[in-house]
Amino acid sequence: MSKKVRKSYSLEVTGQALGNTDTNIARGGNVIQSSLYEEEVPERAIDGNRASNLGQGSCSVTNNNFKPWWRLDLLKPYQINTVTITNRGDCCPERINVAEIRIGNSLNDNGNDNPRCAVISFMAAGTSQTFVCNGMEGRYVNIVIPGRREFLTLCEVEVTGQALVTFKVQSNILTAYSIIARGGNVIQSSLYEKVVPERAIDENCANNLGEGSCSVTNNDFKPWWRLDLLKTYQINIITKKS
């Protein structure tokens, strides 16, 4: 009588190692705003200087528009952890009240329709406040004051986060810049004959058991196979090839 066995095929796991997420990624982006007040260009909000006196030349300012906005283009999608804003210190700190921080990949309504990270209910003059966005994904970071005419003044905008891994599809096989499964250790609930768990990460997609590239457990109750990546990763995709 033939035995019933559970087959496990070749696996590939792609992802991104967790690293330092404190770097200000805003500095490398491009910026634009709804209008320009005198010479207070939008680039001043990402110049790395938190000076909050307008005369010091480090704040961006729009005209007194209805629904003024400022947008940062990070040039590629990121998982955004925090956005830190420095308010003007020498005048009119209340102008930023109820401004919204929006993050996403859409340019609908100049990016102001993207999901909302936070609402700035109040900021004291010259202070910096950090808003947690919990890994929201997006290329664009907008700051917009909805529903009224106002000057939008930003004396610094700082953003932290991690770039998303880019994947490519070639010949109907999903590949990535890094296959992290191959460097790991594997174990499974039991061993069927000599069909070891390491065969599932041998880079061979052969799916005939006799070709020696599949891992197999015995006919267990709740059989399992486990990959130890040796350190913590953010896992994006697991590919099972059969």
N, CA and C of each residue as an Amber inpcrd file, in Angstrom:
protein
   726
   0.8610000  -1.1960000   0.0000000   0.0000000   0.0000000   0.0000000
   0.8950000   1.2420000   0.0000000   0.5800000   2.1490000  -0.8450000
   1.3960000   3.3610000  -0.9450000   1.1820000   4.2620000   0.2600000
   2.2370000   4.9480000   0.6220000   2.1570000   5.8840000   1.7440000
   1.6900000   7.2600000   1.2720000   0.9320000   7.9380000   2.1140000
   0.5510000   9.3280000   1.8500000   1.5840000  10.2270000   2.5110000
   2.1440000  11.1100000   1.7290000   3.1550000  12.0260000   2.2570000
   2.7780000  13.4490000   1.9090000   3.3490000  14.3860000   2.6410000
   3.1390000  15.8250000   2.3970000   4.3700000  16.3680000   1.6990000
   4.1820000  17.0040000   0.5320000   5.2900000  17.5410000  -0.2360000
   5.4530000  19.0340000   0.0470000   6.6830000  19.4630000   0.1550000
   7.0110000  20.8780000   0.2800000   7.9450000  21.2350000  -0.8560000
   7.5680000  22.2390000  -1.6640000   8.3450000  22.5860000  -2.8480000
   9.3290000  23.7050000  -2.5410000  10.1050000  24.0360000  -3.5220000
  11.1400000  25.0480000  -3.3550000  10.5300000  26.3910000  -2.9640000
  11.1060000  27.0350000  -1.9570000  10.6050000  28.3050000  -1.4550000
  11.6300000  29.4020000  -1.6750000  11.1450000  30.5900000  -1.9780000
  11.9900000  31.7690000  -1.9870000  11.3190000  32.8280000  -1.1340000
  12.0870000  33.4910000  -0.2740000  11.5620000  34.5320000   0.5990000
  12.3270000  35.8140000   0.3090000  11.6020000  36.8980000   0.1180000
  12.2490000  38.1790000  -0.1370000  11.8180000  39.1710000   0.9240000
  12.6770000  40.1110000   1.2370000  12.3150000  41.0840000   2.2570000
  13.4190000  42.0990000   2.4580000  13.3370000  42.8000000   3.5930000
  14.2790000  43.8680000   3.8770000  14.6600000  43.7890000   5.3400000
  15.9500000  43.7250000   5.6240000  16.4150000  43.6790000   7.0050000
  16.0530000  44.9760000   7.7170000  15.6920000  44.8520000   8.9970000
  15.3890000  46.0330000   9.7870000  16.6760000  46.7740000  10.1070000
  16.6770000  48.0820000   9.8980000  17.8920000  48.8630000  10.1410000
  17.5570000  50.1660000  10.8400000  18.4720000  51.1270000  10.7540000
  18.3060000  52.4290000  11.3810000  17.2390000  53.2170000  10.6270000
  16.1800000  53.5840000  11.3460000  15.0760000  54.3060000  10.7070000
  15.0310000  55.7690000  11.1410000  16.1250000  56.2770000  11.7490000
  16.1330000  57.6490000  12.2570000  16.6240000  58.6750000  11.2430000
  17.1010000  58.2410000  10.0900000  17.6190000  59.1730000   9.0880000
  16.4940000  60.0260000   8.5180000  16.7600000  61.3090000   8.3580000
  15.7790000  62.2290000   7.7740000  15.7910000  62.0800000   6.2590000
  14.8000000  61.3760000   5.7270000  14.7570000  61.1080000   4.2860000
  14.1700000  62.2690000   3.4910000  13.6450000  63.2760000   4.1660000
  13.0850000  64.4370000   3.4500000  14.1530000  65.2140000   2.6970000
  15.3780000  65.2040000   3.2150000  16.4320000  66.0450000   2.6410000
  16.7280000  65.7050000   1.1820000  16.4900000  64.4460000   0.7690000
  16.7880000  64.0480000  -0.5950000  15.6240000  64.1670000  -1.5530000
  14.4990000  64.7280000  -1.0970000  13.3070000  64.7860000  -1.9220000
  13.1570000  66.0950000  -2.6860000  12.0750000  66.1670000  -3.4690000
  11.6950000  67.3840000  -4.1870000  10.4400000  67.9620000  -3.5530000
  10.3210000  69.2730000  -3.5540000   9.1830000  69.9180000  -2.8990000
   8.5130000  70.9290000  -3.8130000   7.2330000  71.1340000  -3.5520000
   6.4190000  72.0990000  -4.2840000   5.3290000  72.5630000  -3.3210000
   4.7890000  73.7620000  -3.5560000   3.6800000  74.2330000  -2.7300000
   2.6820000  74.9870000  -3.5880000   1.5170000  75.2400000  -3.0030000
   0.3900000  75.7700000  -3.7720000   0.6530000  77.1680000  -4.3200000
   1.4800000  77.9470000  -3.6550000   1.8470000  79.2890000  -4.1410000
   3.0920000  79.7430000  -3.3960000   3.6550000  80.8470000  -3.8300000
   4.9120000  81.3270000  -3.2470000   4.7160000  82.7210000  -2.6640000
   4.9810000  82.8430000  -1.3540000   4.9500000  84.1560000  -0.7030000
   6.3480000  84.7580000  -0.7540000   6.4790000  85.8560000  -1.4850000
   7.7590000  86.5450000  -1.6540000   8.8410000  85.5300000  -2.0480000
   9.8940000  85.3660000  -1.2550000  10.9820000  84.4490000  -1.6160000
  11.0440000  83.2270000  -0.6930000   9.9230000  82.9330000  -0.0340000
   9.9300000  81.8400000   0.9530000   9.6290000  80.5140000   0.2360000
  10.6190000  80.0070000  -0.4580000  10.4500000  78.8500000  -1.3430000
  10.2330000  77.5690000  -0.5340000   9.5810000  76.5660000  -1.1440000
   9.2730000  75.3300000  -0.4010000  10.5090000  74.5620000   0.0340000
  11.6310000  74.7180000  -0.6790000  12.8630000  73.9960000  -0.3150000
  13.3830000  74.3850000   1.0630000  13.0090000  75.5720000   1.5380000
  13.4940000  75.9970000   2.8570000  12.9890000  75.0810000   3.9780000
  11.8820000  74.3920000   3.7400000  11.3240000  73.5120000   4.7740000
  12.0910000  72.2050000   4.9030000  13.0190000  71.9220000   3.9850000
  13.8260000  70.6910000   4.0960000  15.3210000  71.0130000   4.0060000
  15.7140000  72.1720000   4.5250000  17.1210000  72.5810000   4.4460000
  17.9440000  72.1060000   5.6380000  17.3070000  71.3650000   6.5510000
  18.0080000  70.8480000   7.7230000  18.1570000  71.8530000   8.8450000
  17.5200000  73.0060000   8.7300000  17.6420000  74.0900000   9.7030000
  16.2810000  74.3500000  10.3410000  16.1970000  74.2060000  11.6690000
  14.9360000  74.4270000  12.3840000  14.7450000  75.8830000  12.8140000
  15.5620000  76.7890000  12.3390000  15.3930000  78.2020000  12.7100000
  13.9640000  78.6330000  12.3870000  13.2820000  79.2350000  13.3700000
  11.8490000  79.4900000  13.2280000  11.4900000  80.9570000  13.0440000
  12.4820000  81.8270000  12.9890000  12.2230000  83.2320000  12.7100000
  12.2460000  83.4310000  11.1970000  11.1660000  83.9450000  10.6480000
  11.0470000  84.0480000   9.1970000  12.2150000  84.8040000   8.5790000
  12.7220000  85.8120000   9.2840000  13.8250000  86.6090000   8.7680000
  15.1300000  85.8460000   8.6520000  15.2240000  84.6710000   9.2690000
  16.4430000  83.8700000   9.1870000  16.5340000  83.0840000   7.8830000
  15.4810000  83.1290000   7.0900000  15.5160000  82.5400000   5.7570000
  15.4400000  81.0260000   5.7070000  14.7660000  80.4120000   6.6800000
  14.7020000  78.9520000   6.7050000  13.2770000  78.4200000   6.7830000
  12.2840000  79.2400000   6.4510000  10.8810000  78.8000000   6.4680000
  10.2720000  78.9530000   5.0780000   9.4230000  78.0070000   4.7150000
   8.6310000  78.1360000   3.4830000   7.2930000  78.7720000   3.8370000
   6.7550000  79.5650000   2.8990000   5.4700000  80.2320000   3.1340000
   4.6860000  80.2790000   1.8310000   3.3960000  79.9390000   1.9110000
   2.5040000  80.1500000   0.7680000   1.8420000  81.5110000   0.8880000
   1.1540000  81.9020000  -0.1780000   0.2690000  83.0520000  -0.0770000
  -0.9570000  82.6980000   0.7660000  -1.7870000  83.7040000   0.9830000
  -3.0220000  83.5030000   1.7550000  -4.0740000  82.8590000   0.8470000
  -3.8780000  81.5580000   0.5780000  -4.7510000  80.8110000  -0.3210000
  -5.8790000  80.1300000   0.4390000  -6.9100000  79.7180000  -0.3190000
  -7.8700000  78.7620000   0.2220000  -7.2510000  77.3700000   0.0830000
  -7.2050000  76.6390000   1.1770000  -6.6550000  75.2790000   1.2220000
  -5.1920000  75.2510000   0.7450000  -4.3090000  75.9990000   1.3840000
  -2.9010000  75.9860000   0.9760000  -2.2570000  74.6370000   1.2910000
  -1.2750000  74.2620000   0.4810000  -0.6240000  72.9660000   0.6880000
   0.8520000  73.0330000   0.3250000   1.5840000  72.0690000   0.8770000
   3.0140000  71.8700000   0.6040000   3.2080000  70.3810000   0.4050000
   3.9910000  69.9880000  -0.6030000   4.1500000  68.5500000  -0.8940000
   5.6120000  68.1760000  -1.0650000   5.9900000  67.0830000  -0.4020000
   7.3200000  66.4830000  -0.5240000   7.2190000  65.2230000  -1.3640000
   8.0330000  65.1360000  -2.3990000   8.1340000  63.9420000  -3.2350000
   9.4200000  63.2210000  -2.8370000   9.2640000  62.0160000  -2.2550000
  10.4190000  61.2320000  -1.8060000  11.0730000  60.4530000  -2.9490000
  10.5210000  60.5490000  -4.1460000  11.0550000  59.9690000  -5.3880000
  10.7860000  58.4730000  -5.5240000  10.4400000  57.8050000  -4.4460000
  10.0330000  56.4000000  -4.4850000   9.2150000  56.1240000  -3.2230000
   8.4370000  55.0450000  -3.1980000   7.6060000  54.7720000  -2.0140000
   8.4420000  54.3980000  -0.7890000   7.9910000  54.8730000   0.3450000
   8.5890000  54.5480000   1.6390000   7.4980000  54.0920000   2.6010000
   7.9100000  53.3630000   3.6210000   7.0720000  53.1670000   4.7940000
   7.4350000  54.2840000   5.7640000   6.4980000  55.1940000   6.0060000
   6.7710000  56.3940000   6.7880000   6.5120000  56.1140000   8.2670000
   7.5310000  56.3590000   9.0810000   7.3910000  56.1620000  10.5210000
   6.9520000  57.4420000  11.2260000   7.6520000  58.5400000  10.9660000
   7.3280000  59.8010000  11.6420000   7.4690000  60.9820000  10.6940000
   6.7110000  62.0310000  11.0140000   6.8640000  63.3400000  10.3590000
   6.9970000  64.3710000  11.4700000   8.0780000  65.1500000  11.4340000
   8.3220000  66.1880000  12.4490000   8.2370000  67.5590000  11.7900000
   7.4400000  68.4280000  12.3710000   7.2070000  69.7660000  11.8130000
   7.6560000  70.8150000  12.8210000   8.3500000  71.8390000  12.3230000
   8.7370000  72.9900000  13.1470000   7.8900000  74.1840000  12.7420000
   7.2230000  74.7800000  13.7210000   6.3120000  75.9030000  13.4810000
   7.0660000  77.2440000  13.5450000   6.5080000  78.2180000  12.8860000
   7.0880000  79.5670000  12.9120000   7.1080000  80.1040000  14.3440000
   8.1920000  80.8120000  14.6860000   8.3410000  81.2590000  16.0620000
   8.1510000  82.7340000  16.2910000   8.3000000  83.5610000  15.2450000
   8.2730000  85.0030000  15.4550000   6.9060000  85.6230000  15.2140000
   5.9520000  84.8430000  14.7210000   4.6250000  85.3970000  14.4350000
   3.6340000  84.2720000  14.1690000   2.4220000  84.5070000  14.5190000
   1.2520000  83.7880000  13.9910000   1.3290000  82.2600000  14.0940000
   1.6790000  81.6920000  15.2290000   1.7910000  80.2320000  15.3190000
   0.4730000  79.5120000  15.0980000  -0.6430000  80.2230000  15.3260000
  -1.9640000  79.5850000  15.1840000  -2.3340000  79.2930000  13.7320000
  -1.6030000  79.8280000  12.7910000  -1.9440000  79.6020000  11.3750000
  -1.8760000  78.1180000  10.9880000  -1.0440000  77.3480000  11.6710000
  -0.8820000  75.9400000  11.3040000  -1.9510000  75.0430000  11.9260000
  -2.7820000  75.6080000  12.8070000  -3.8040000  74.7950000  13.4740000
  -4.7200000  74.1180000  12.4660000  -5.0400000  72.8670000  12.7190000
  -5.8810000  71.9440000  11.9280000  -5.2680000  71.5600000  10.5770000
  -4.0000000  71.8830000  10.3640000  -3.3290000  71.3620000   9.1670000
  -3.2840000  69.8400000   9.2460000  -3.3340000  69.1980000   8.0990000
  -3.3270000  67.7380000   8.0160000  -2.0480000  67.2520000   7.3390000
  -1.5530000  66.1130000   7.8170000  -0.4320000  65.4290000   7.1730000
  -1.0100000  64.2450000   6.4200000  -0.7790000  64.1990000   5.1190000
  -1.3160000  63.1200000   4.2870000  -0.1720000  62.4250000   3.5480000
  -0.2880000  61.0940000   3.4500000   0.7850000  60.2670000   2.8920000
   0.1920000  59.2690000   1.9160000   0.8090000  59.1210000   0.7480000
   0.3340000  58.1280000  -0.2110000   1.0710000  58.2530000  -1.5330000
   0.5270000  57.5600000  -2.5360000   1.1500000  57.5190000  -3.8620000
   0.3410000  58.2420000  -4.9350000  -0.7910000  58.8280000  -4.5490000
  -1.6710000  59.4840000  -5.5200000  -1.3770000  60.9830000  -5.5910000
  -1.5710000  61.5360000  -6.8050000  -1.4780000  62.9880000  -6.9790000
  -2.8560000  63.6110000  -7.1960000  -3.9180000  62.8530000  -6.9040000
  -5.2620000  63.4280000  -6.9620000  -5.3520000  64.6070000  -5.9970000
  -5.9360000  65.6880000  -6.4740000  -6.0120000  66.9210000  -5.6820000
  -4.6190000  67.3000000  -5.1600000  -3.6290000  67.1920000  -6.0300000
  -2.2440000  67.5480000  -5.6980000  -1.6700000  66.7160000  -4.5470000
  -2.2420000  65.5400000  -4.3200000  -1.7860000  64.6710000  -3.2360000
  -2.5500000  64.8410000  -1.9480000  -3.4830000  65.7820000  -1.9210000
  -4.2110000  66.0760000  -0.6850000  -5.3400000  65.0830000  -0.3890000
  -5.6070000  64.1550000  -1.3180000  -6.6020000  63.1130000  -1.0900000
  -6.0000000  61.8280000  -0.5350000  -4.6910000  61.7980000  -0.3590000
  -4.0550000  60.6000000   0.1860000  -4.4820000  60.3800000   1.6440000
  -4.2770000  59.1660000   2.1650000  -4.6760000  58.8730000   3.5550000
  -4.0090000  59.8240000   4.5510000  -4.7310000  60.0910000   5.6170000
  -4.2770000  61.0630000   6.6200000  -3.4920000  60.3770000   7.7310000
  -2.3240000  60.9220000   8.0210000  -1.5410000  60.4470000   9.1600000
  -1.9510000  61.1570000  10.4440000  -2.1200000  62.4810000  10.3850000
  -2.3800000  63.2300000  11.6130000  -2.9970000  64.5770000  11.2930000
  -3.6300000  65.1740000  12.3200000  -4.1180000  66.5510000  12.2770000
  -3.3490000  67.3390000  13.3250000  -2.8440000  68.4900000  12.9190000
  -2.0990000  69.3480000  13.8500000  -3.1190000  70.2420000  14.5560000
  -3.5150000  69.8640000  15.7370000  -4.5400000  70.6320000  16.4370000
  -3.9950000  71.9290000  17.0120000  -2.7260000  71.8860000  17.4700000
  -2.1230000  73.0920000  18.0510000  -0.6170000  72.8990000  18.1080000
   0.1230000  73.9470000  17.8090000   1.5730000  73.9610000  18.0080000
   1.9810000  75.3300000  18.5280000   2.7640000  75.3340000  19.5860000
   3.2570000  76.6020000  20.1190000   4.2880000  77.2120000  19.1730000
   4.5000000  78.5010000  19.3090000   5.4370000  79.2230000  18.4400000
   6.8400000  78.6330000  18.5520000   7.4600000  78.3700000  17.4020000
   8.8480000  77.9440000  17.3570000   9.1240000  76.5190000  17.8080000
   8.0940000  75.7420000  18.0670000   8.2970000  74.3740000  18.5560000
   8.3160000  73.3840000  17.4030000   8.8880000  72.2060000  17.6930000
   8.8850000  71.0900000  16.7520000   8.0520000  69.9730000  17.3580000
   7.2070000  69.3800000  16.5460000   6.3300000  68.3090000  17.0270000
   6.4180000  67.1160000  16.0820000   6.5140000  65.9140000  16.6460000
   6.6390000  64.6900000  15.8670000   5.3100000  63.9460000  15.8460000
   4.9090000  63.5350000  14.6560000   3.6590000  62.8010000  14.4540000
   4.0090000  61.3940000  13.9630000   3.4340000  60.3820000  14.6090000
   3.7440000  58.9870000  14.2970000   2.7730000  58.4850000  13.2330000
   3.3080000  57.9340000  12.1510000   2.4860000  57.4890000  11.0190000
   2.4460000  55.9690000  10.8790000   3.1510000  55.2480000  11.7600000
   3.0130000  53.7830000  11.8530000   3.2160000  53.0450000  10.5420000
   4.2240000  53.4490000   9.7860000   4.5550000  52.6980000   8.5800000
   3.6270000  52.9130000   7.4030000   2.8880000  54.0300000   7.3860000
   2.0560000  54.3290000   6.2200000   2.9110000  54.3510000   4.9620000
   2.4000000  53.8010000   3.8840000   3.1780000  53.6910000   2.6580000
   2.8660000  54.8370000   1.7030000   3.9130000  55.4010000   1.1230000
   3.6840000  56.4550000   0.1480000   4.9510000  57.1220000  -0.3280000
   4.8330000  57.6920000  -1.5010000   5.9190000  58.4810000  -2.0860000
   5.7820000  59.9580000  -1.7190000   4.5490000  60.4160000  -1.4970000
   4.2860000  61.8360000  -1.2840000   3.8600000  62.0990000   0.1570000
   4.4070000  63.1710000   0.7350000   4.0020000  63.6610000   2.0560000
   3.4590000  65.0670000   1.8670000   2.1860000  65.2260000   2.1490000
   1.5370000  66.5380000   2.0010000   1.2120000  67.1230000   3.3610000
   1.3110000  68.4470000   3.4460000   0.7790000  69.1860000   4.5820000
  -0.1840000  70.2100000   3.9950000  -1.4410000  70.1550000   4.4330000
  -2.4930000  70.9670000   3.8300000  -3.3930000  71.5150000   4.9320000
  -3.8320000  72.7610000   4.7610000  -4.8190000  73.3600000   5.6780000
  -6.1660000  73.3700000   4.9510000  -7.0790000  72.4660000   5.3020000
  -8.3350000  72.3810000   4.5610000  -9.3730000  73.3850000   5.0730000
 -10.2630000  73.7830000   4.1680000 -11.4760000  74.4750000   4.5830000
 -11.3890000  75.9500000   4.8710000 -10.2250000  76.5760000   4.6940000
 -10.1620000  78.0210000   4.9570000  -9.0000000  78.6540000   4.1920000
  -9.0420000  79.9850000   4.0930000  -7.9250000  80.7390000   3.5260000
  -6.8790000  80.9400000   4.6200000  -5.6150000  80.7000000   4.2530000
  -4.5610000  80.8210000   5.2650000  -3.1860000  80.8790000   4.6000000
  -2.2210000  81.4070000   5.3150000  -0.8140000  81.2500000   4.9700000
  -0.3420000  79.9300000   5.5830000   0.3430000  79.1170000   4.8200000
   0.9420000  77.9000000   5.3580000   2.4430000  78.1320000   5.4850000
   2.9250000  78.1500000   6.7270000   4.3420000  78.3820000   7.0010000
   4.9410000  77.1440000   7.6510000   6.0420000  76.6600000   7.0860000
   6.7410000  75.4770000   7.6070000   8.2100000  75.8320000   7.7530000
   8.7130000  75.7730000   8.9820000  10.1210000  76.1220000   9.1990000
  11.0340000  74.9100000   9.1640000  10.4980000  73.7220000   9.1990000
  11.2290000  72.5000000   8.8750000  10.2510000  71.3380000   8.8600000
  10.4670000  70.4220000   7.9190000   9.7230000  69.1650000   7.8460000
  10.7550000  68.0420000   7.7620000  10.6930000  67.1290000   8.7180000
  11.6160000  65.9900000   8.7500000  10.7980000  64.6990000   8.6980000
  11.2720000  63.7340000   7.9380000  10.5390000  62.4820000   7.7320000
  11.4910000  61.3160000   7.9690000  11.0220000  60.3070000   8.7040000
  11.8000000  59.0750000   8.8520000  10.9940000  57.9060000   8.2990000
  11.6990000  56.9060000   7.7910000  11.0300000  55.7270000   7.2490000
  12.0110000  54.8540000   6.4950000  11.4800000  53.8000000   5.8900000
  12.2830000  52.8440000   5.1460000  11.7530000  52.7120000   3.7330000
  12.6690000  52.6430000   2.7870000  12.2730000  52.4360000   1.3980000
  11.7010000  51.0380000   1.2280000  10.6960000  50.9040000   0.3740000
  10.1280000  49.6010000   0.0690000  11.0030000  48.8790000  -0.9390000
  11.1360000  47.5630000  -0.7890000  11.9040000  46.7560000  -1.7350000
  11.1940000  46.7600000  -3.0820000  11.9570000  46.9070000  -4.1580000
  11.3980000  46.8650000  -5.5050000  11.5490000  45.4660000  -6.0810000
  10.4520000  44.9090000  -6.6090000  10.4630000  43.5840000  -7.2050000
  10.3040000  43.6820000  -8.7130000  10.8510000  42.7110000  -9.4280000
  10.7090000  42.6450000 -10.8680000  10.1410000  41.2830000 -11.2550000
   9.3240000  41.2740000 -12.3000000   8.7950000  40.0300000 -12.8360000
   9.5130000  39.7210000 -14.1370000  10.1430000  38.5550000 -14.1920000
  10.8600000  38.1390000 -15.3880000  10.4810000  36.6980000 -15.7050000
  10.0380000  36.4580000 -16.9360000   9.6700000  35.1070000 -17.3820000
   8.6530000  34.4720000 -16.4460000   7.7020000  35.2810000 -15.9750000
   6.6250000  34.8050000 -15.1180000   7.1030000  34.2830000 -13.7730000
   8.3540000  34.5680000 -13.4120000   8.8740000  34.1790000 -12.1080000
   9.1860000  35.4560000 -11.3520000   8.6300000  35.5810000 -10.1370000
   8.8530000  36.7810000  -9.3400000  10.2370000  36.7120000  -8.7120000
  11.0550000  37.7120000  -9.0160000  12.3950000  37.7580000  -8.4440000
  12.5580000  39.0670000  -7.7030000  13.5900000  39.1500000  -6.8930000
  13.8600000  40.3780000  -6.1560000  15.3530000  40.5780000  -6.0810000
  15.7340000  41.7320000  -5.5470000  17.1460000  42.0020000  -5.4520000
  17.8230000  41.1130000  -4.4080000  17.0670000  40.5370000  -3.5010000
  17.6660000  39.7250000  -2.4470000  16.7490000  38.5610000  -2.1070000
  17.2580000  37.3210000  -2.2670000  16.5390000  36.1240000  -1.8370000
  17.1530000  35.7190000  -0.5020000  16.4420000  35.9100000   0.5840000
  17.0360000  35.7560000   1.9080000  16.8820000  34.3520000   2.4630000
  16.0690000  33.4900000   1.8270000  15.8750000  32.1450000   2.3520000
  17.1430000  31.3130000   2.2710000  17.9580000  31.5610000   1.2500000
  19.0910000  30.6730000   0.9630000  20.1370000  30.6680000   2.0590000
  20.2200000  31.7240000   2.8280000  21.2230000  31.7780000   3.8760000
  20.7400000  31.3000000   5.2250000  19.5140000  30.7780000   5.3000000
  18.9350000  30.3820000   6.5740000  19.1560000  28.9160000   6.9280000
  18.6410000  28.5380000   8.1030000  18.6450000  27.1580000   8.5600000
  17.2260000  26.6190000   8.5490000  17.0520000  25.3330000   8.2220000
  15.7130000  24.7640000   8.1130000  15.5990000  23.4960000   8.9650000
  14.3640000  23.2260000   9.3780000  14.0320000  22.0220000  10.1330000
  12.5830000  21.6890000   9.8190000  12.1740000  20.4410000   9.9730000
  10.7790000  20.0630000   9.7560000  10.3630000  19.0300000  10.7910000
   9.0510000  18.7780000  10.8660000   8.4850000  17.9480000  11.9370000
   8.9890000  16.5190000  11.9150000   9.3020000  16.0010000  10.7480000
   9.8340000  14.6440000  10.6360000  10.4970000  14.4970000   9.2720000
  11.1940000  13.3810000   9.0810000  11.9390000  13.1670000   7.8480000
  11.4150000  11.9160000   7.1390000  10.9450000  12.0900000   5.9140000
  10.5190000  10.9610000   5.0890000  11.7190000  10.4600000   4.3010000
  12.1180000   9.2100000   4.6430000  13.2920000   8.6100000   4.0220000
  14.4680000   9.6030000   4.1240000  15.0860000   9.9890000   3.0290000
  16.2340000  10.9040000   3.0740000  15.9100000  12.2410000   2.4250000
  14.6230000  12.5880000   2.4250000  14.1850000  13.8210000   1.7480000
  14.2530000  14.9680000   2.7520000  15.4110000  15.5810000   2.8670000
  15.7230000  16.5230000   3.9400000  15.1160000  17.9080000   3.6890000
  14.8960000  18.7080000   4.7610000  14.2730000  20.0350000   4.6040000
  15.1160000  21.0290000   3.8190000  16.4320000  20.8530000   3.7980000
  17.3120000  21.7760000   3.0750000  17.0380000  21.7940000   1.5750000
  16.4080000  20.7370000   1.0670000  16.1270000  20.6990000  -0.3740000
  15.1490000  21.8030000  -0.8130000  14.3460000  22.3010000   0.1260000
  13.3670000  23.3360000  -0.2220000  13.9940000  24.7030000  -0.4360000
  15.2750000  24.8590000  -0.0870000  15.9510000  26.1500000  -0.3200000
  17.2520000  25.9400000  -1.1010000  17.2600000  24.9260000  -1.9680000
  18.4820000  24.6110000  -2.7280000  18.5780000  25.3400000  -4.0610000
  17.6530000  26.2790000  -4.3170000  17.6330000  27.0850000  -5.5410000
  17.2230000  26.2820000  -6.7790000  16.7790000  25.0680000  -6.5630000
  16.3620000  24.1920000  -7.6720000  14.8500000  24.0610000  -7.6460000
  14.2000000  24.4680000  -8.7340000  12.7350000  24.4380000  -8.7860000
  12.1870000  23.1150000  -9.3250000  13.0210000  22.1140000  -9.4920000
  12.5460000  20.8240000  -9.9930000  11.4540000  20.2870000  -9.0770000
  10.3140000  19.8450000  -9.6580000   9.1780000  19.4380000  -8.8450000
   8.8610000  17.9510000  -8.9200000   9.7640000  17.1830000  -9.5010000
   9.6230000  15.7250000  -9.4870000  10.4130000  15.2030000  -8.2970000
   9.7490000  14.4640000  -7.4050000  10.3980000  14.0210000  -6.1790000
  11.6810000  13.2630000  -6.4590000  11.6920000  12.4960000  -7.5460000
  12.8680000  11.7030000  -7.8770000  14.0680000  12.5260000  -8.2900000
  13.8560000  13.8210000  -8.5970000  14.9760000  14.6760000  -8.9830000
  15.7540000  15.1950000  -7.7750000  15.2540000  14.9250000  -6.5870000
  16.0050000  15.2250000  -5.3750000  16.0130000  16.6620000  -4.9390000
  14.9440000  17.4220000  -5.2420000  14.9310000  18.8400000  -4.8650000
  13.6830000  19.2390000  -4.0890000  12.9640000  18.2740000  -3.5250000
  11.7860000  18.5580000  -2.7040000  12.0230000  18.0450000  -1.2870000
  11.5300000  18.7680000  -0.2950000  11.5440000  18.2680000   1.0760000
  10.2100000  17.5820000   1.3600000  10.2270000  16.5460000   2.2070000
   9.0220000  15.7650000   2.5100000   9.0440000  15.3650000   3.9770000
   7.9070000  15.5340000   4.6590000   7.7540000  14.9860000   6.0100000
   7.1090000  13.6130000   5.9220000   7.0650000  12.9160000   7.0650000
   6.2450000  11.7170000   7.1570000   4.7760000  12.1060000   7.1890000
   3.9190000  11.1090000   7.2100000   2.4700000  11.3310000   7.2680000
   2.0790000  11.6700000   8.7020000   2.4870000  12.8870000   9.1440000
   2.2810000  13.3290000  10.5220000   0.9180000  13.9810000  10.6940000
   0.5130000  14.1400000  11.9600000  -0.5870000  15.0450000  12.2890000
  -0.0010000  16.4410000  12.3910000  -0.5290000  17.3910000  11.6400000
  -0.0880000  18.7880000  11.6170000   1.3980000  18.8880000  11.2620000
   1.8020000  18.3820000  10.0950000   3.2170000  18.4630000   9.6980000
   3.6320000  19.9140000   9.4550000   4.9160000  20.1910000   9.6810000
   5.4080000  21.5600000   9.5140000   6.8440000  21.5650000   9.0110000
   7.2180000  22.7190000   8.4500000   8.5770000  23.0020000   7.9630000
   8.9080000  24.4090000   8.4080000  10.1280000  24.6470000   8.9180000
  10.4570000  25.9620000   9.4520000  11.8040000  26.4490000   8.9310000
  11.8200000  27.7430000   8.5350000  13.0290000  28.4220000   8.0870000
  13.4510000  29.4420000   9.1320000  14.7010000  29.3690000   9.5920000
  15.2840000  30.3460000  10.5130000  16.1650000  31.2790000   9.6930000
  15.7780000  32.5610000   9.6020000  16.5180000  33.5390000   8.8080000
  17.7220000  34.1190000   9.5580000  17.9060000  33.7250000  10.8150000
  19.0730000  34.0500000  11.6420000  19.0410000  35.4630000  12.2190000
  18.1900000  36.3230000  11.6640000  17.9630000  37.6370000  12.2510000
  16.5780000  38.1070000  11.8360000  16.1230000  39.2200000  12.4100000
  14.7690000  39.7060000  12.1620000  14.6810000  40.4280000  10.8160000
  13.6650000  40.0810000  10.0250000  13.4080000  40.7150000   8.7360000
  11.9570000  41.1910000   8.6820000  11.6960000  42.1620000   7.8070000
  10.3340000  42.4530000   7.3630000  10.1090000  41.6300000   6.1060000
   9.1520000  40.7050000   6.1710000   8.9300000  39.7810000   5.0580000
   7.9200000  40.3870000   4.0930000   8.3050000  40.5010000   2.8290000
   7.4230000  41.0670000   1.8170000   6.7180000  39.9900000   1.0100000
   7.4390000  38.9970000   0.5420000   6.8570000  37.9860000  -0.3320000
   7.4660000  36.6280000  -0.0230000   6.6190000  35.5970000  -0.0060000
   7.0680000  34.2090000   0.0430000   6.5860000  33.5380000  -1.2370000
   7.4950000  32.9750000  -1.9950000   7.1540000  32.3310000  -3.2570000
   7.3430000  30.8270000  -3.1300000   6.2690000  30.0490000  -3.3960000
   6.3470000  28.5910000  -3.4170000   6.3180000  28.1490000  -4.8640000
   7.3680000  27.4980000  -5.3010000   7.4480000  27.0650000  -6.6860000
   7.1400000  25.5790000  -6.7620000   6.1930000  25.2200000  -7.6190000
   5.7910000  23.8110000  -7.7370000   5.7740000  23.3930000  -9.1910000
